[in-house]
Amino acid sequence: LSPALRELKTEGVYVDLMTPEGVFIARGYHGHQNKGYGWVFTQDASMYLTTDFLRQLFSDAIGKRQKLFHDDETTAFRLFNGEGDHLGGVTVDLYNDCALVQWYSLGIYEHREKILDALEAVYPVKAIYQKKRFREGGKYMDADDFVRGERIEFPILVKENGVLFNVDLNDGPMTGIFLDQREVRQRIREQYSKGKTMLNAFSYTGAFSVYAALGGADQTTSVDLAKRSLPMTIAQFSANGIDFEAQEIRVMDVFNYFDYALKHALTYDLVVLDPPSFARSKKRVFSVQKDYVKLLEQALRLTNDGGVIVASTNYSGFDMKKFKQFIKRAFHNQHATYKILETYTQPEDFPYDVTFKESQYLKVVFIKKLS
Ligand code: SAH
C-alpha cells in the first residue's frame, strides 16, 4: 500500500472487486496483516458484515464442529478459524464456557461489536476475552483482555482428550496451551511414549511432556528458555496427578541444553521439537526458515537409534514438501538414515482455505531414526 493510501486510514472499509467493465465480483474489507491487505468475504453484492451475516458464519462453524461440542473429554477447541471458516482476520477459541477472540488487523477490529453480538447470539458464553494480534499505537498487547460477560478468575482447568490443563486468558499473548496440537499430543500418548525417555524441546507449559508421562514414558525432560515455563509446567503435571519431581524441567536455551546433554552422554528415545517461528534470545536469533536443519542435526545426535523425532513447525512461509526437504538434508548431513512414520497438519477445528495455501500452516512429522 502506498503511504498516501495508508494515510487515508481505510482499515475496516469495504472493498468491492469489479471487472474492468464495472461488474461486481466479490466484496472484502481492508485489514492489513502479515498475510495481506484484507479479506474477501462474499461474492454476493447484497452482503455486508452485518450481525445477521456473521451469525450465519458462526452457526455454520458450530455445525462443522458438532463432534467436539459433544465430546465431554475435550472442552477447549477452536470454534472459528478465520479464512478457513470464510472470514479472515479473526479466530474464536472456546475454553470451557469462555471465549477467546483474536483479532489480526485493525480492519477486522473495527467490526468487533457486530462480531461479538453475533457470537453471543449463536453461542452464549460466560465471558469473552480477546487478544489483539495487530499493532495499535506501536504495541500489540493490552493490559486487560476482558471484553464482555463475567470476569473469570484464572487459571481455569480445561480438558483435552481427558487431560487437564491450566489456562489463563488474561495473562499476555499465550494462554497455556496451543490447541492445534491436540491430535499430535494424543498420538504421542497412545503410540510413542510407553517405556520411553523423552526430550521436549521448546516445551512452554510442557503439554507434550504431560501426554508422554500419561502414556507411560519412563521420564520426560522439558526445556524452555522462559522462566515462567517452570511453574507452569509443574502446574500442568500436577493437574494430572503426575509427580513433577520425577520429571526433569529445565529453564534454559535449547541449544545450550543440547551441548550439556552431549557432554553428559544423555540420549533419548523420543524427541519433540516445536520451536517458535522466530525468536530472539540474548545470544542468538533463531528462525525456523534458516535454522531448522541445524536444530534437527543437533537433536539427531541425542536421539537413540530406533528413536523417534517429532518435528513440528507452525511457520506458514513454507509447506510440507519443503519441511521434508529440511529433514532429508539434516539426516544426510549427519550420515543418518530415517523413515517418516506419519505426518499431521491442523485438526478439523482449524480448517484451512485450499485456495490460500499459507492457511495450512501446521506441519508435524514423526520421523524414526533408523541408524
Ligand atoms: N511446544 C510448546 C509450545 C512452544 S512455544 C507446547 O506444546 O505448548 C515456543 C516456546 O519456545 C516458548 O515457550 C519460548 O519461551 C521457547 N523458546 C524460544 N526460544 C528458545 C530457546 N532458544 N531455547 C528454549 N526455549 C525457547
Residues whose N, C-alpha, C, O or C-beta is under 5 A from the ligand:
A	BS01	SAH	F178 A201 F202 S203 Y204 T205 A207 F208 V223 D224 L225 A226 M252 D253 V254 F255 D274 P275 P276 A279 S281
